[in-house]
Amino acid sequence: MDFKKFGAKRLVVWLVVGLLGGGIAADLWERQRSARDLADVKIQQAEQLKDAQAKIDWLTKDLDAERHRREALEGLLADLRKGS
């Protein structure tokens, strides 16, 4: 009878140790996965920022070109009005 109590206590102790060890291992794994995901998100954001900056630069150049065209047309219209 004494051996059964000892075996049961030992089983419970190993079960608790296993659960704690498993919890710690799962926590470490989750932290590593989260860190990896965070690094991936940072890379994606950097690429999106780079793409957005390139688009802003392109739109700025396009806007400047349109502004120059408008000024040229306004100058041409002003010359035509003076001439008439």
C-alpha positions in Angstrom: 0.0 0.0 0.0 2.8 2.4 0.8 4.4 1.7 -2.6 1.1 2.7 -4.3 1.0 6.1 -2.5 4.7 6.7 -3.3 4.1 5.8 -7.0 1.0 8.1 -7.1 2.8 11.0 -5.5 5.8 10.5 -7.9 3.4 10.4 -10.8 1.7 13.7 -9.7 5.1 15.4 -9.2 6.3 14.4 -12.7 3.0 15.4 -14.2 3.3 18.9 -12.6 7.0 19.1 -13.7 6.1 18.1 -17.2 3.3 20.7 -17.4 5.6 23.4 -16.1 8.3 22.4 -18.5 5.8 22.3 -21.4 4.5 25.7 -20.5 7.9 27.2 -20.4 8.8 25.6 -23.7 5.6 26.8 -25.3 6.3 30.3 -24.0 9.8 30.4 -25.4 8.5 29.1 -28.8 5.8 31.7 -28.9 8.3 34.5 -28.1 10.6 33.4 -30.9 7.7 33.2 -33.3 6.5 36.6 -32.3 10.0 38.1 -32.7 10.3 36.5 -36.2 6.8 37.9 -37.2 7.8 41.3 -35.9 11.0 41.3 -37.9 9.0 40.3 -41.0 6.5 43.1 -40.4 9.3 45.7 -40.0 10.8 44.6 -43.3 7.4 44.8 -45.1 6.8 48.3 -43.6 10.2 49.4 -44.8 9.4 48.2 -48.3 6.0 49.9 -48.3 7.6 53.1 -47.1 10.2 52.9 -49.9 7.5 52.3 -52.5 5.3 55.2 -51.1 8.3 57.5 -51.1 9.0 56.6 -54.8 5.4 57.2 -55.7 5.5 60.6 -53.9 8.6 61.6 -55.7 7.0 60.6 -59.1 3.8 62.5 -58.3 5.8 65.5 -57.2 7.7 65.5 -60.5 4.4 65.0 -62.4 2.9 67.9 -60.5 5.8 70.2 -61.3 5.6 69.3 -65.0 1.8 70.1 -65.0 2.5 73.4 -63.2 5.1 74.3 -65.9 2.6 73.4 -68.6 -0.1 75.5 -67.0 2.2 78.5 -66.6 3.3 78.2 -70.2 -0.3 78.1 -71.4 -1.3 81.0 -69.1 1.6 83.0 -70.5 0.6 82.1 -74.1 -3.0 83.2 -73.4 -1.8 86.4 -71.8 0.3 87.2 -74.9 -2.7 86.4 -77.2 -5.0 88.7 -75.2 -2.4 91.5 -75.3 -2.2 91.1 -79.1 -5.9 91.4 -79.7 
